[in-house]
Amino acid sequence: MPKALITGVAGFIGSHVADHCLRSGLEVVGIDDLSGGFVENVSEEVSFYQGDFSDQSFVKEIWRSAGPFEYVYHLGAYAAEGLSHFIRNYNYRTNVIGSVNLINEAVIHDTERFVFASSIAVYGANQTPMTEDMWPTPEDPYGIAKMAVELDLAAANKMFGLDYTIFRPHNVYGERQNIADKYRNVIGIFMNQLLSGESMTIFGDGSQTRAFSHIDDVAPYIADCVNNSGAENETFNIGADTPYTVLELAGEVAKALDKRCDVKYLDARNEVVHAFSDHAKLRNIFNVAESISLDAGIKRMAEWVLDRGQRSPVSFEDIEVHKNLPASWG
């Protein structure tokens, strides 16, 4: 039975990909430091190890004790794009050096495919919809880190023959998302705020547009790519097609929770205003099902959140740069 290593397996996307890998017949070993994930997300069929992939000795020990692995799914990251400006050292240590630790071991032990969850943050403020042939111009340290790993994978392929598949998901939401994280995942933030009796906070006027993507429109294709020769050494945008404003999103979240759409506007922050991508390349290679509509997806997530209840927001304790930090994050 082929064996896969999944990083971030206790997190949102990682746990869903693990479930799909198990259904496809893979043996799954998962690692997570539980900084943003929860053990309850991990299937009992996964061999779980707690640890940090930015720790080189931990990564080497995983390969020694639980490997080798035919496939590596690198889904672990600290993905707070806006916060990355203020935690640059942590961002690059986790999202670049941690990734390199995994790539090194994959090369050394002849892994067949390295699957990497990048982000449309690599595009920056390019013209929309974003396509894979656009020249990336990331505007924040998170996007820069993701782009660096993409380039490193291409270099590892050229030098060592390590095959890879890169996905650039965007604004993924759904069941198992960490709604206690106040820096990322706007749908979870909105739901947690409403359940706490607070207003939904929007940076700027809410006219920013994103195509919000339910996890079931993302995880199955990431899991299945190792069985698709057309995905070998390719990069794919993945997610929903239809963009919505953040203000429209707030209305949908309030409706799903049967709450009044109460919004509090904060000072605009430095962010890409419009970000959504084209998925023609994905459809050419994968058998893509019809996307889950925003209202249906939010309803499913709302039911899951209501079953578990509100969670106290968790602050990132080691802010490195406080200059220009949004007041609500201070």
N, C-alpha and C positions, 0 to 999 in steps of 0.2 A: 504494500500500500504506500503510495507516494506520501511524503511528509512535508508539511508547510510550516514555516515559522511566521507568526503574525505579531507585529508590534502594535502596541496600543489596543490590545485585545479586550481590555476591560472598558474601553471607551466606546463612544457612540458608533462611528463607522466601523471600527475594528471588530466589535462584537458581532455586528450584522454580517460582515464579510466572513467571519469565522463560522457562523451558522451555515452560510451558503457553501463554504468549503467542506464542512462536515457532510452536508447533504450530497455533495458531489463525490464523496468517497475518499477524501483526503484525511490523513491523520494530521491533527493540528496541535502544534505547540505554540503557546501564547505567552507574551511577556508584557508587563505593564508596571509602571512605578506607582500607580494609583493616585497620581497627583490630580487627575481630573476624571478618572474612571472609577468604576465600582465593581467589586468582585461578583456581585449579584448579576451583572451583565454577562458573565462568562459561562458558557455552557459547561456542564459537568463532563462532557466528552473531550474538552480541551485540557491538555497537560499544561497547567498554568505555573509560571514562575514570576515572582515579583522582583523587579529590579529596573535599573535605569540604563537604557541603551547608550547613553552618553558616557557610561563607565566601560571603558575598553575591556577591563578584566572580566566584568560580568558578561559581556557579549561573547568573549572567548570561551568562558565557562559554559554558556548555553550550547555552543556548538560541540564542546567536548562531551557534555553530559546528556544532551538531548538530540544532537544532530547525528549525521548531516541532514541537510534539508534540500529537497529537489526545488522547492520554491520558497521565496521570501516575499511576504507582503508587508511592506513598510508603511504602516498607517499611523504610527505614533508620531505626535508632534505637539508643540505648544502653538496652537493656531489662532491666537488672539492677534489678528492683523494690526488693528489700531494700536494696541498696547505695545507692539514690537518696537516702536520708536523709543520707548522708555525702558526697555529691558534688552538692549542690544546684545550685551554679552551673553545673557541667558538664551536669547533667541538663537544666536549663531552656535553656541555650544550644544544646544539641544537639537536644533533643526539641521545643522550642517555637520558638526563633528560627530554627533550621534549617528547620523546617516552614514558617514564615512566608515565608522567602526563596523557597521553592518555590511557595507559594500566590500570592505577588506576581507571579512570572513567568507562572504559569498564567493569572492574570487578565489581565495585559497582553497576552498572546499568544493569548487566546481558546481555551484548552484546552477540549475538549468534556467531559471527565470527570476529576475528581481522586479517585483511589481511595486511601483512607487506612487503614493498619493501626493501629487503636487497641488497646484491651486491656480485659478485664473488670476490670482494676485500677481503672477509673473507678467501679465500683459500690461499692468499699470493702467493708464488712462487712454488706451488705444481706442480707435473707432469701433463702435459696436454694430452688429454682433462680432465678438472676437473669434478669430479663426486660427487654427494651429499654424498657419504659414505666416502669421504676423510676427514682426520683430519684437521680442519681449522688451519692455522698458519698465520693470517693477519700480514702484515708488515708495515702498516701505521695506524695512529690514526682513519682514516675514516673506514677502515676495522675492526679495533678493536671495534669501536662504533657499527657497524652493528652486529658484532658477539655478543656483550654484549646484545643487544636487542633481538636477536634470543634466547639466553639463558634465558633471563628474561621471554619471552613468554612461553617457555617450563616450567619454574618454576610456572608461573601464571596458566598454564593449570593444572599442578599437584596439586597445592594448592587450586585453586578456580574453576577449570573446564572451564576456558576461552578457547574456541577453536580458533585455528589460522590456517592460511596458509601463508607460507613464500615463496617469490620469490627472486631469485638471478639473476637479469637482468645484462646485460653487454653491454657497449658501444652502448647505444640506441641513435638513431638519427631520424630526420624527421621534418615534419612541426610543427611549434610552438616552436622549440628549440630556446633558448636565445643565439643568435650569438654574443651578446655583452660581454659575459662572457669569459674572456681571460685565465681562469684557467682550464676549463673543456670543454668537448664536442668538440673533435678535428675537426670534420667535420664542425661544425659551425664556429670554429676559422679560419679554412682554407678558408671557403667561405667569411667571413668578411674581411680577409686579402686581398684576390684577388680582391674583389669589391672595396677595398680602394687603389688599386694600389700597394700593398705591396707584398713581397715574403711570401710564406707559411713557417712558422718556424717549424723546427723539432728538438727535443732534441736527440742528438746522431746521429747515421748514418741512422736511419729510418728503421732498420731491425726488430724493435719490431713488434710483431704480435698480432692482436686482431680480433675477429669476430664481425663485426659491424652490429647492429641489427636495422632494421627499426621498428618504433613505432607500425606499424600494425601487427608485429610478436610478440608483447608483450602485448599491452593494452587489447585486447579482452579476453585473458585468465585470466589476473588479475581480470578483471571485473566479469567474469563468474564463478570464483572459488567457490563463496558462494553457487552456485547451484549444486556443484559437491561434493558428499559425499566422494569420493575417495581422495579429496584434503584436507580433514579435518586433522589438526595437522600434515601436511606434508610440506616438503621443496623441492622446484623445481628450478633448473637452467632453465633460459628462455632466448631465443635469437637465433641469427643465428648460423649456424654450421661451415661455412667456414671461416678460418682465412686469413687475408691479412696483409701484412706489411704496416707500416705507409707510406712508400714511394710509394707503390702501391696505397694506398688510395689517396695520393696527386694527382697522375695522374688522377684518376677517378673524383675527385672534379674539377680539371682544365678542363677536358673534358666536364663535365656537364655545366660549366659556359662559355665554349668556350673561355678559357684563356690559355695562355702559362703556362706550368708546371714549375714555378719559385720557387725554394726551397732555403731557407737559413738554414744552419745547426748550431745549438747551442750546447753548452756543454751538454753532457749526464747528466741526472738527476737520482736520486736514485728512481727507479721504477721497478716493475716486468716487465721482458722483454717479456715473452710469456704468454698470458692469454686468453684462450678460453675454453668452457665447453661442456660437453656431455648433450644431452637432451632426452635420452631414457626414463627416468622416466616421464617426462612431456608427452611424446607421449603415454605412457601406460595408463595415466589417462584422458588426454584431446584428443579431436578430432582435431589434429593439422593440419592446412593447409600448403601447400607448402610455403616455405619462399620466401620473396621478394628478388630478386637478388640485389647485391650491386649497380650495375650500374643503375638499375631501381629505387631503393630507393633513391639514390643520385640525380637522375634526378628529381624525385618528390619534394625532398626538395629544390633543386636548383630553380625550378620554383616558389616555395613559397617564397624563399628568394629574388629572382629577383623582384617579385611583390611588396616587401616591402622595399628593398634597404639595403644598408650598415648601420650599427649602430656603434656609437662610443664605443670603449671598455671601460668597467667599471672596476675600480680597487677596490680591497678589502681594505678598509681603516684602519682596525684595526689589522694589522699584529702583532703578539705577539713575534715571534722569527725571527730575521733577519739573524742569523747565517746560512750560506749555502743556503740562499734564492737565486734561480736562478736570474741572473741579469735582465732578461726580465720581471720578476715579481716585481722587486724592485721599 
